[in-house]
Every structure is written in C-alpha cells, then in structure tokens.
Amino acid sequence: MNELTHFSDSGRARMVDVSDKPETSRTAVASGVLRMQMETLIRIREGRISKGDVLTVADVAAVMAAKRTPDIIPMCHAIPLSGVSIEFSEILKPDHYGCVGIKVIATVKCNGRTGVEMEALTSASTALLTIYDMCKAIDRGMRIASIQLEEKIGGKSGLWQRET
C-alpha cells in the first residue's frame, strides 16, 4: 500500500506539491445511486415534481460542484477542468426495501498535474443530493448509496478501473 501523501513528516495535513509532476490528460469517472419509491421515479420521469425539472437541475448542480470541489475539500488543488459530463439512468429492479432508483455517472476531465477523482466524486454526490432535495417533500425515505470511483485514467499510475 502506498504511503499517505497528505501528511507532512511531522504528521500535519498538507496540500501535496505537484509542481514537479508533468501535465497529462486525466479523466475520472464516479457513480452513485439514489433509491426511492416507484411513484417518485415516475414523477421525476414525467416532470411532475413541483420544484422543476429534477434531472436538469441535478446536472447543472453536478457540473457546478465539480468546478467548486477545492472550496469544500480542504487539500484539493484548484484544477482547470476541461470537461464535466453527467449521465442518469433508471434502476427499475427493486432493492430489498422495494425501492427503485436513479444512478448517476459523473465523468470529469482535465489536462493537469493531479487527478480529478475528487471532482468526479463531488459531482456525483451533488447530483444525488440535488435530486433528494427536490423530491424530499414526497419521499423522505430516499437513500443515497454506493458513491464510488469507477475509473481513473492518466498520471503516473495510468489506468485504474473498479473490478466488478
């Protein structure tokens, strides 16, 4: 296992110095799931949520979150992002609680000296939180689950993919 890089020799938290690293093309993909009642999913699909178009708002929120990640994650570098894309898909197979869901996949890209994993994870999380916020009045029992990194490409370590 690699040593933790966000701590100084004296054990204090620090931002990693990436100034000597070469710039490379980097991509990170993160996902997450929001479980809900079938009626909630139907209302989202049909545009019958009183706060507006849920997935459009969640898409915009996810992009904004990726861009603002260093504002909320203390040791993150401010990275000029070259692209953020968000995909939503329905999960129609009920879980053991009888809930269906929406899965979000956030893909974040940059050309830089450090990766965009935190931006992708923040983006996916924010999309799910936004959907929750817009639908909580009709389904307070929704559950956010499985926020995780799926893939990262670029940098010294190259390609990493989650094993299925």
C-alpha positions as CSV (number, residue, x, y, z in Angstrom):
1,M,0.0,0.0,0.0
2,N,1.3,3.5,-0.8
3,E,2.0,5.9,2.0
4,L,-0.4,8.8,2.7
5,T,0.8,11.9,0.9
6,H,-1.4,14.5,2.5
7,F,0.6,14.5,5.8
8,S,3.9,16.2,6.4
9,D,6.8,14.5,8.1
10,S,5.5,16.0,11.4
11,G,2.1,14.5,10.8
12,R,0.3,17.7,9.9
13,A,-2.2,17.9,7.0
14,R,-0.8,19.5,3.8
15,M,-1.6,20.0,0.2
16,V,0.7,17.8,-1.9
17,D,3.2,19.7,-4.0
18,V,2.6,18.7,-7.6
19,S,4.8,21.4,-9.3
20,D,7.4,18.8,-10.5
21,K,4.8,16.4,-12.0
22,P,4.2,16.6,-15.7
23,E,0.9,17.7,-17.1
24,T,-1.1,14.8,-18.6
25,S,-4.6,14.2,-19.8
26,R,-6.6,12.9,-16.8
27,T,-10.1,11.5,-16.5
28,A,-12.1,10.2,-13.5
29,V,-15.5,8.5,-13.5
30,A,-17.6,8.3,-10.3
31,S,-21.1,6.9,-9.7
32,G,-23.7,6.8,-7.1
33,V,-27.3,5.7,-6.6
34,L,-30.4,7.3,-5.1
35,R,-33.1,4.7,-4.0
36,M,-36.7,5.9,-3.9
37,Q,-40.3,4.8,-4.2
38,M,-41.5,3.9,-7.7
39,E,-44.0,6.8,-7.6
40,T,-41.2,9.3,-7.0
41,L,-39.3,7.9,-10.0
42,I,-42.4,8.1,-12.2
43,R,-43.0,11.7,-11.1
44,I,-39.4,12.6,-11.9
45,R,-39.7,10.9,-15.3
46,E,-42.9,12.7,-16.1
47,G,-41.7,16.1,-14.9
48,R,-44.3,16.2,-12.1
49,I,-42.1,17.5,-9.3
50,S,-43.2,20.9,-8.1
51,K,-39.6,22.3,-7.9
52,G,-39.0,21.8,-11.6
53,D,-37.0,19.5,-14.0
54,V,-35.2,17.4,-11.4
55,L,-32.5,15.9,-13.7
56,T,-31.7,19.1,-15.5
57,V,-31.2,20.9,-12.2
58,A,-29.1,17.9,-10.8
59,D,-27.0,18.0,-14.0
60,V,-26.2,21.7,-13.5
61,A,-25.5,21.3,-9.8
62,A,-23.2,18.4,-10.5
63,V,-21.1,20.5,-13.0
64,M,-21.0,23.4,-10.6
65,A,-19.9,21.1,-7.8
66,A,-17.0,19.6,-9.8
67,K,-15.8,23.2,-10.5
68,R,-16.0,24.1,-6.8
69,T,-14.5,21.0,-5.3
70,P,-11.4,22.7,-3.8
71,D,-13.8,25.1,-2.0
72,I,-15.2,22.2,0.1
73,I,-12.4,19.6,0.2
74,P,-9.5,21.3,2.0
75,M,-6.5,19.7,0.4
76,C,-7.7,19.6,-3.2
77,H,-5.9,21.6,-5.8
78,A,-7.8,24.1,-7.9
79,I,-7.7,22.4,-11.3
80,P,-8.8,23.9,-14.6
81,L,-11.3,21.4,-15.8
82,S,-11.7,20.7,-19.5
83,G,-14.9,18.8,-19.3
84,V,-17.7,17.5,-17.0
85,S,-20.5,15.2,-18.2
86,I,-23.3,13.7,-16.2
87,E,-25.4,10.7,-17.1
88,F,-28.6,9.5,-15.4
89,S,-30.2,6.1,-15.7
90,E,-33.2,4.5,-14.0
91,I,-32.8,1.4,-11.8
92,L,-36.1,-0.4,-12.2
93,K,-35.2,-3.6,-10.3
94,P,-36.4,-3.1,-6.7
95,D,-33.9,-3.5,-3.9
96,H,-34.7,-5.5,-0.7
97,Y,-36.7,-2.5,0.6
98,G,-38.8,-2.5,-2.6
99,C,-37.2,0.8,-3.9
100,V,-36.2,1.6,-7.4
101,G,-33.6,4.3,-8.2
102,I,-31.6,6.6,-10.3
103,K,-27.9,6.0,-11.0
104,V,-25.7,8.9,-11.8
105,I,-22.3,8.7,-13.6
106,A,-20.1,11.8,-13.5
107,T,-17.1,12.0,-15.8
108,V,-14.6,14.8,-15.2
109,K,-11.5,15.6,-17.4
110,C,-8.5,17.9,-17.2
111,N,-5.0,18.4,-18.5
112,G,-3.0,18.8,-15.4
113,R,-0.5,17.7,-12.8
114,T,-3.0,15.9,-10.5
115,G,-6.1,13.8,-11.0
116,V,-9.8,14.7,-10.9
117,E,-11.1,11.9,-8.7
118,M,-12.4,14.2,-6.0
119,E,-14.1,16.4,-8.6
120,A,-15.9,13.3,-10.1
121,L,-16.9,12.1,-6.6
122,T,-18.1,15.5,-5.5
123,S,-20.0,15.9,-8.8
124,A,-21.8,12.5,-8.4
125,S,-22.6,13.2,-4.8
126,T,-24.1,16.6,-5.5
127,A,-26.3,15.3,-8.3
128,L,-27.8,12.8,-5.9
129,L,-28.2,15.3,-3.1
130,T,-29.9,17.7,-5.5
131,I,-32.4,15.0,-6.6
132,Y,-33.0,14.3,-2.9
133,D,-33.6,17.9,-2.1
134,M,-36.0,18.4,-5.0
135,C,-38.0,15.3,-4.1
136,K,-37.8,15.1,-0.3
137,A,-41.3,16.6,0.2
138,I,-42.9,13.5,-1.4
139,D,-40.3,10.8,-0.4
140,R,-38.3,11.5,2.7
141,G,-37.2,7.8,2.9
142,M,-34.9,8.1,-0.2
143,R,-31.4,6.6,0.4
144,I,-28.1,7.7,-1.2
145,A,-25.8,4.7,-1.7
146,S,-22.7,3.4,-3.4
147,I,-20.9,6.6,-4.2
148,Q,-17.6,5.4,-5.6
149,L,-14.8,5.9,-8.1
150,E,-15.3,3.7,-11.1
151,E,-12.2,4.6,-13.2
152,K,-9.3,7.0,-13.4
153,I,-7.1,7.5,-16.4
154,G,-3.8,9.4,-16.6
155,G,-0.9,10.4,-14.4
156,K,1.9,8.3,-13.1
157,S,-0.3,5.4,-12.2
158,G,-2.1,5.3,-15.6
159,L,-5.4,3.4,-15.7
160,W,-7.3,2.1,-12.7
161,Q,-10.7,0.5,-13.0
162,R,-13.1,-0.8,-10.4
163,E,-13.3,-4.6,-10.6
164,T,-16.9,-5.7,-10.9
